[in-house]
Amino acid sequence: MGVGRITQGMISQRTLTNIRDQLQRLSSLQNQMGTGLRVNRPSDDPIDARRGVNLRTLIGKNEQFLSNIQDAQPTLTEGADVLHRIVNVIHRVRELTLQGANETNSQEQLDLIALEINQLLEETFSAANHQTNGRYIFAGTRTLTPAYSETRVAGSITNVTYQGNGNAIQIAPSEGALVGINETGPAAFQNTGDIFQTLIGIRDDLRAGDQANLQTARLGELDGAFDDLLLSESRLGAVENSFNRIASSTEDFIVRLEGLLSEKIDADFSETMLNFNTASVAFEAALNAGARIIQPTLLDFVR
């Protein structure tokens, strides 16, 4: 069997191919040092490139869950704070109601108590229309509309009407979960009874000197309103505590995912530098070898 003749052109082509391969290797290592990544494109490592895409997708999804929780925190925190403030208002109203029910009070004294009750009614009405980030937190999902409107006679509130809806604002704190982050006005203030009508009634009973009604019906109504407020406050507190636990767990999970992603696609700087130096030497050697192998032609001597 004959042996094919190796021409000068074949030698030149082979030499240029080797130099090009070394240059590509050098360029790849230089890119790794510049980006800090071992896998910059799918062709660098198809399997780890795919794993990297999956890990980044999972990290992004969990970062969105964290963002949802962070966005919900003001509504939860301020909602619970408002309800706690109204609980304190009801405490004071009960003290004043007991005081007003004492038959030793004159009508002038009852009018003074009614004046403070009216101020507490105004405070409760204002709190029920509390806004967080420009949204009414007790209006259900109708957050751009005040939760309550009032009817006034001679400057005093005589009736309060709910303008929101009964829908919960839901967010996803984790995979497959939807959790309500708000208490609607009817749930918090008008469940067992109507806290506004109770305060209006106590004020009007004091103005009318109807102490018997204060001693019986009004105290029972206050107890019902107090229980409703505590229940709503507890629900928001429970959700907030749950979110804090989920957020902590999600943050830890993201850290683990980022560590795994780093293992799959990040470059080892010291190893990459060593490989780069080795590739540089190989490239220089390829150039020197090529200079010796590719002999000068007649045209080089004619210049």
For each residue, the residues with C-beta under 8 A, 3 or more apart:
1:
2:
3:
4:
5:
6: 10 11
7: 10 11
8: 11 12 294 295
9: 12 13
10: 6 7 13 14
11: 6 7 8 14 15 293 294
12: 8 9 15 16 293 294
13: 9 10 16 17
14: 10 11 17 18
15: 11 12 18 19 286 289 290 293 294
16: 12 13 19 20 290
17: 13 14 20 21
18: 14 15 21 22 286 290
19: 15 16 22 23 283 286 287 290
20: 16 17 23 24
21: 17 18 24 25
22: 18 19 25 26 279 282 283 286
23: 19 20 26 27 283
24: 20 21 27 28
25: 21 22 28 29 279 282 283
26: 22 23 29 30 276 279 280 283
27: 23 24 30 31
28: 24 25 31 32 44
29: 25 26 32 33 272 275 276 279
30: 26 27 33 34 276
31: 27 28 34 35 40
32: 28 29 35 36 37 38 40 267 272
33: 29 30 36 267 269 272 273 276
34: 30 31
35: 31 32 40 267
36: 32 33 266 267 269
37: 32 40 265 266 267
38: 32 44 45 48 265 266 267 268 272
39: 44 45 48 49 52 264 265
40: 31 32 35 37 44
41: 44 49
42: 46 49 50
43: 46
44: 28 38 39 40 41 49
45: 38 39 48 49 265
46: 42 43 49 50
47: 50 51
48: 38 39 45 51 52 264 265
49: 39 41 42 44 45 46 52 53 265
50: 42 46 47 53 54
51: 47 48 54 55 264
52: 39 48 49 55 56 261 264 265
53: 49 50 56 57
54: 50 51 57 58
55: 51 52 58 59 257 260 261 264
56: 52 53 59 60 261
57: 53 54 60 61
58: 54 55 61 62 257
59: 55 56 62 63 254 257 258 261
60: 56 57 63 64
61: 57 58 64 65 175
62: 58 59 65 66 250 253 254 257
63: 59 60 66 67 254
64: 60 61 67 68
65: 61 62 68 69 172 173 174 175 246 250
66: 62 63 69 70 247 250 251 254
67: 63 64 70 71
68: 64 65 71 72 171 172 173
69: 65 66 72 73 171 173 243 246 247 250
70: 66 67 73 247
71: 67 68 74 171
72: 68 69 75 76 171 173 181 243
73: 69 70 76 77 240 243
74: 71 77 78 132 133
75: 72 78 79 132 135 137 169 181 182
76: 72 73 79 80 181 236 239 240 243
77: 73 74 80 81 240
78: 74 75 81 82 130 132 137
79: 75 76 82 83 130 132 137 138 182 183 236
80: 76 77 83 84 233 236 237 240
81: 77 78 84 85
82: 78 79 85 86 127 128 130 137 138
83: 79 80 86 87 183 188 229 232 233 236
84: 80 81 87 88 233
85: 81 82 88 89 127
86: 82 83 89 90 124 127 128 189 195 229
87: 83 84 90 91 226 229 230 233
88: 84 85 91 92
89: 85 86 92 93 120 123 124 127
90: 86 87 93 94 195 222 225 226 229
91: 87 88 94 95 226
92: 88 89 95 96 120
93: 89 90 96 97 117 120 199 202 222
94: 90 91 97 98 219 222 226
95: 91 92 98 99
96: 92 93 99 100 113 116 117 120 202
97: 93 94 100 101 117 202 214 218 219 222
98: 94 95 101 102 219
99: 95 96 102 105 113
100: 96 97 105 110 113 114 202 205 206 211 214
101: 97 98 211 214 215 219
102: 98 99 105 211
103: 211
104:
105: 99 100 102 109 110 113 211
106: 109 110
107: 110 111 209
108: 111 112
109: 105 106 112 113
110: 100 105 106 107 113 114 206 207 209 211
111: 107 108 114 115 206 207
112: 108 109 115 116
113: 96 99 100 105 109 110 116 117 206
114: 100 110 111 117 118 203 204 206 207
115: 111 112 118 119
116: 96 112 113 119 120
117: 93 96 97 113 114 120 121 199 202 203 206
118: 114 115 121 122 156 157 203
119: 115 116 122 123
120: 89 92 93 96 116 117 123 124 199
121: 117 118 124 125 157 196 199 200 203
122: 118 119 125 126 157
123: 89 119 120 126 127
124: 86 89 120 121 127 128 189 195 196 199
125: 121 122 128 129 148 150 157 160 196
126: 122 123 129 130
127: 82 85 86 89 123 124 130
128: 82 86 124 125 138 147 148 185 188 189 196
129: 125 126 136 138 146 147 148
130: 78 79 82 126 127 136 137 138
131: 134 135 136 137
132: 74 75 78 79 135 137
133: 74
134: 131
135: 75 131 132 143 144
136: 129 130 131 139 142 143 144 145 146 147 164
137: 75 78 79 82 130 131 132 143 147 182
138: 79 82 128 129 130 147 148 164 182 183 184 185 188 189
139: 136 142 143 145 146 147 163 164 165 184 185
140: 143 164 165 166 167 168 169 182 184 185
141: 165 167 168 169
142: 136 139 145 163 164 165 167
143: 135 136 137 139 140 169
144: 135 136
145: 136 139 142 163 164
146: 129 136 139 149 163
147: 128 129 136 137 138 139 162 163 164 185
148: 125 128 129 138 160 161 162 163 185 196
149: 146 160 161 163
150: 125 157 159 160 161
151: 157 158 159 160 161
152: 155 156 157 158
153: 156 158
154:
155: 152
156: 118 152 153 203
157: 118 121 122 125 150 151 152 160 196 200
158: 151 152 153 200
159: 150 151 197 200
160: 125 148 149 150 151 157 194 196 197 200
161: 148 149 150 151
162: 147 148 185 186 190
163: 139 142 145 146 147 148 149
164: 136 138 139 140 142 145 147 184 185
165: 139 140 141 142 184
166: 140 184 186 187
167: 140 141 142 184
168: 140 141 180 181 182 184
169: 75 140 141 143 180 181 182
170: 178 179 180 181
171: 68 69 71 72 178 179 181
172: 65 68 175 177 178 179
173: 65 68 69 72 177 179 242 243 246 247
174: 65 177 246 250
175: 61 65 172
176:
177: 172 173 174
178: 170 171 172
179: 170 171 172 173 239 242 243
180: 168 169 170 239
181: 72 75 76 168 169 170 171 236 239
182: 75 79 137 138 140 168 169
183: 79 83 138 187 188 232 235 236
184: 138 139 140 164 165 166 167 168 187 188
185: 128 138 139 140 147 148 162 164 188 189 190
186: 162 166 189 190 191
187: 166 183 184 190 191 228 232
188: 83 128 138 183 184 185 191 228 229 232
189: 86 124 128 138 185 186 194 195 196 225 228 229
190: 162 185 186 187 193 194 195 196
191: 186 187 188 228 231
192: 224 225 227 228
193: 190 197 198 221 224 225 228
194: 160 189 190 197 198
195: 86 90 124 189 190 198 199 225 228 229
196: 121 124 125 128 148 157 160 189 190 199 200
197: 159 160 193 194 200 201
198: 193 194 195 201 202 218 221 222 225
199: 93 117 120 121 124 195 196 202 203
200: 121 157 158 159 160 196 197 203 204
201: 197 198 204 205 213 217 218 221
202: 93 96 97 100 117 198 199 205 206 214 218 222
203: 114 117 118 121 156 199 200 206 207
204: 114 200 201 207 208
205: 100 201 202 208 210 211 213 214 218
206: 100 110 111 113 114 117 202 203 209 210 214
207: 110 111 114 203 204
208: 204 205
209: 107 110 206
210: 205 206 213 214
211: 100 101 102 103 105 110 205 214 215
212: 215 216
213: 201 205 210 216 217 218
214: 97 100 101 202 205 206 210 211 218 219
215: 101 211 212 218 219
216: 212 213 219 220
217: 201 213 220 221
218: 97 198 201 202 205 213 214 215 221 222
219: 94 97 98 101 214 215 216 222 223
220: 216 217 223 224
221: 193 198 201 217 218 224 225
222: 90 93 94 97 198 202 218 219 225 226
223: 219 220 226 227
224: 192 193 220 221 227 228
225: 90 189 192 193 195 198 221 222 228 229
226: 87 90 91 94 222 223 229 230
227: 192 223 224 230 231
228: 187 188 189 191 192 193 195 224 225 231 232
229: 83 86 87 90 188 189 195 225 226 232 233
230: 87 226 227 233 234
231: 191 227 228 234 235
232: 83 183 187 188 228 229 235 236
233: 80 83 84 87 229 230 236 237
234: 230 231 237 238
235: 183 231 232 238 239
236: 76 79 80 83 181 183 232 233 239 240
237: 80 233 234 240 241
238: 234 235 241 242
239: 76 179 180 181 235 236 242 243
240: 73 76 77 80 236 237 243 244
241: 237 238 244 245
242: 173 179 238 239 245 246
243: 69 72 73 76 173 179 239 240 246 247
244: 240 241 247 248
245: 241 242 248 249
246: 65 69 173 174 242 243 249 250
247: 66 69 70 173 243 244 250 251
248: 244 245 251 252
249: 245 246 252 253
250: 62 65 66 69 174 246 247 253 254
251: 66 247 248 254 255
252: 248 249 255 256
253: 62 249 250 256 257
254: 59 62 63 66 250 251 257 258
255: 251 252 258 259
256: 252 253 259 260
257: 55 58 59 62 253 254 260 261
258: 59 254 255 261 262
259: 255 256 262 263
260: 55 256 257 263 264
261: 52 55 56 59 257 258 264 265 266
262: 258 259 265 266
263: 259 260 266
264: 39 48 51 52 55 260 261
265: 37 38 39 45 48 49 52 261 262
266: 36 37 38 261 262 263
267: 32 33 35 36 37 38 271 272
268: 38 271 272
269: 33 36 272 273
270: 273 274
271: 267 268 274 275
272: 29 32 33 38 267 268 269 275 276
273: 33 269 270 276 277
274: 270 271 277 278
275: 29 271 272 278 279
276: 26 29 30 33 272 273 279 280
277: 273 274 280 281
278: 274 275 281 282
279: 22 25 26 29 275 276 282 283
280: 26 276 277 283 284
281: 277 278 284 285
282: 22 25 278 279 285 286
283: 19 22 23 25 26 279 280 286 287
284: 280 281 287 288
285: 281 282 288 289
286: 15 18 19 22 282 283 289 290
287: 19 283 284 290 291
288: 284 285 291 292
289: 15 285 286 292 293
290: 15 16 18 19 286 287 293 294
291: 287 288 294
292: 288 289
293: 11 12 15 289 290
294: 8 11 12 15 290 291
295: 8
296: 300 301
297: 300
298: 301 302
299: 302 303
300: 296 297 303
301: 296 298
302: 298 299
303: 299 300
